[in-house]
């Protein structure tokens, strides 16, 4: 087998080759990234500072924000650099690192979405046992398991992809080193690696999705038994935002990764990838937080303290 280091660098195709779109897309991607960073880091800070948010639900939400910040930061700054200074060359090791950290945080987000659904199931369906079922120790161990699985998943994806030989084309038809876009460049037999990656991804995605669906199925059944309009409204308010984010996240993940590389259209993949690498990390703080009364109250409290502190100084 030829050595995979025969290709020393990769060239990222970028979001677009149209020169007139470079600056507008740079401005748009920068704006989206700034909103994403401020929203997600702000949410983490808010949860840390306000003791009323030290609950399992917000513990998972904080980790979701960290995952959003992590995988958007693994991708978006590189996209911005490519649009502004036309720097499309990425080294072999940098490409592998980008792929690794992207997969780590996407896997953590996948697991966290499932844990958030299970947390809501425990709160609605097992209220008397909630503090035991979702104790601090249980939540910490669940999240540590999510990060462990994320690193394991990333090791399989990145190790499997870069164990292949790259001996001809080095142009990645994507705006970052995504697994299918890099793997398709290999000149060696990809069948076994593809099957392993598809199996691992399918297990992670459908396993988490099954937890989400079953959790919300029991939530709906429990609230339906209340026989009240208020209960039905509670079900909708509990599930609507989560299902919106879940549908976009899992829809794009399934479309992108659970198919052989021969079935991929890279132009279509680019459009899909924009949603989960840039848009979802920006939307999640809004979807999960700004519509939440507890978060709004905590924000007003922290903002009021900061404002009072500034007034006293001057």
Secondary structure, DSSP 8 states (H G I E B T S, - for coil): ---GGGS-EEEE--S---HHHHHHHHHHHHHHHHHHHHHHHHHHHHHHH-GGG-SHHHHHHHHHHHHHHHHHHHHHHHHHHHHHH---EEEHHHHHHHHHHHHHHHHHHHHHHHHHHHHHHHHHH-GGGHHHHT-HHHHHHHHHHHHHHHHHHHHHHHHHHHTS---S--EESSSS--HHHHHTT--S--HHHHHHHHHHHHHHHHHHHHHHHHHHHHHHHHHHTT--HHHHHHHHHHHHHHHHHHHHHHHHHHHHHSS-GGG--HHHHHHHHHIIIIIHHHHHHIIIIIT-HHHHHHHHHHHHHHHHHHHHH-
